[in-house]
């Protein structure tokens, strides 16, 4: 018996490792493209359903797909109605694994192992290595299956084990077994594959497989529910969509199976050509398809149920001013969504820096420092959040499953965070200058204030367009930003000349004039940081910048 247990454990270990290697390899090689598909091609529930099927079929894990959906909803990248379609589709896509297993490809597993090792160990192309991990994972997966299958053949000689399975007549116990194993393994595909092997060895009846599959459906929800615990209310609702879909569908099937399990078993076995392994795989797929057909028309009701179960709204006030909103340990659970969530957090702190600059300029122009403490506190909050973002980026960058293209983007995000922190520093320095001017009862002319307003407005517009470029990663405002940067530079030269003329005519106080000169210099530097944000963002997407535009950015 010890040999049997060790054989099953070893086979299961190889199966799990092979599946994870395949999934990680796919995410590394094409994670950003898959993410782009999720972001762009899910504008309605029907397209989301199709994307969910294809996406999950590729990455071989409905748990990974739903965790990614939860993180996207948490980051505000998609709404619950879009998420609903993807979750429904993911439940069909996850059956691809059991279908592959049922076709008994173990005989060619050594070929995949050999090819995968060659690609990973002896070819220095990064993309080839990642594809090699997928091929190697496929081979390891089926090697594990072969080990488990051979070991299960010996289980027939265990009277205690055979007696337990043959005596399994309780649908509730069967559901619990499926739920428990899937919750532990975090994959319904793995549980169904094990069940498929057991059925093909004649160790369990198809009727009981029906109920174990239902338990697997419910157990598959655990990953998304765990991922949503530290998320916002919308993330919890997204996880509940997956949970409600599986619980409601399983409940309907449970009632129906109490009456039709025997004729249904006969039909599926006949449809599968008498192959019990194929019968279990077809059961898994058909249950999911029928479940989607039944519940898809009521998807809006399911979304509304999540609002009834998770009440209230997420307000920014729920998050401390010096704490990140979109990133944290919970957002590291799905590495493919790390970059968009980090980008949203950087955009948030960027808007805080822009607001801080506005507050400082308002204080200076109105010669009122009532909100001085607020400005200084905001700068401390920005520094704290920027520090948290940098720590998060370090952890993400160390993750071996990070998609290849995201590694390049990650380096740029480090620099962008520093640019935003410098913008906040300039805002604080302007507040200091204003405080110094007001405390000494010095003033600048109305004409000088009007000039500062014009230059500030150009700088503010440039910063907002830079953050838009960061968030959406497109070149919509490239020409606008280049023009704004040119205007800011011209304004600095022009205003410095006008300032010197006013000093010569004694139209302003010398000390106040120095402050004026310092502020326009700082606004010009802030504009430079805005251009740097846009340039780094677009440089990560080399197809968005031609050589001439790159030169213009560098000269700016």
Number of C-alpha atoms within 10 A of each C-alpha: 9 7 10 17 14 13 19 21 16 16 24 20 17 23 27 20 17 24 26 20 23 27 23 24 27 23 24 27 23 19 24 20 14 18 18 11 15 25 16 10 13 22 16 14 23 17 17 28 26 19 24 32 25 20 24 27 21 18 26 25 28 33 25 22 27 31 28 24 31 34 36 27 25 26 26 17 15 19 18 23 20 24 31 30 26 31 32 32 29 30 32 26 28 29 29 22 22 26 22 14 23 21 11 16 15 20 10 12 22 16 14 21 21 14 15 25 19 14 21 21 10 10 13 10 10 14 17 15 22 26 20 27 28 28 27 28 29 26 29 28 27 27 25 25 28 21 19 26 20 17 19 22 16 13 18 15 10 11 9 11 13 16 12 12 13 13 10 14 13 11 20 12 15 21 24 19 19 26 25 19 20 26 21 13 14 22 25 32 29 22 26 28 23 22 23 27 26 22 21 22 18 16 20 21 18 26 20 21 25 24 27 26 28 27 29 30 31 26 28 31 29 22 20 29 21 15 23 25 13 15 21 21 21 26 27 25 28 30 31 25 29 29 22 17 23 26 18 15 21 23 12 13 19 18 10 11 18 12 10 12 18 12 12 16 21 15 13 20 20 13 13 17 10 13 15 24 28 26 27 32 27 20 23 28 20 15 22 25 17 14 21 23 12 13 17 19 10 11 19 14 12 22 19 15 15 21 17 11 11 14 11 10 11 11 9 9 7 10 12 10 17 18 17 22 22 25 26 19 10 15 27 18 18 20 23 27 23 26 21 22 23 25 24 20 23 26 21 19 25 26 16 19 28 22 17 26 27 17 21 29 21 17 21 24 18 12 18 14 20 10 14 18 11 14 25 20 16 20 24 17 20 26 22 16 23 24 17 18 25 17 14 18 19 14 12 22 19 10 12 12 21 25 24 18 16 22 16 14 17 21 15 18 23 17 15 25 24 17 20 28 23 17 27 28 22 22 28 25 18 25 27 18 20 28 20 15 18 18 11 10 10 16 19 20 14 10 9 17 15 12 16 21 15 12 22 22 13 21 24 20 15 27 28 17 19 27 23 17 20 23 17 12 18 16 20 13 15 21 13 14 25 18 14 21 22 13 15 25 19 14 19 21 13 12 18 18 12 14 20 15 13 17 14 11 9 10 13 19 14 17 13 21 22 12 18 23 15 15 24 23 15 18 25 22 18 27 27 21 22 27 25 20 24 27 24 18 25 22 17 19 16 11 9 16 18 10 9 8 15 16 11 11 20 10 8 16
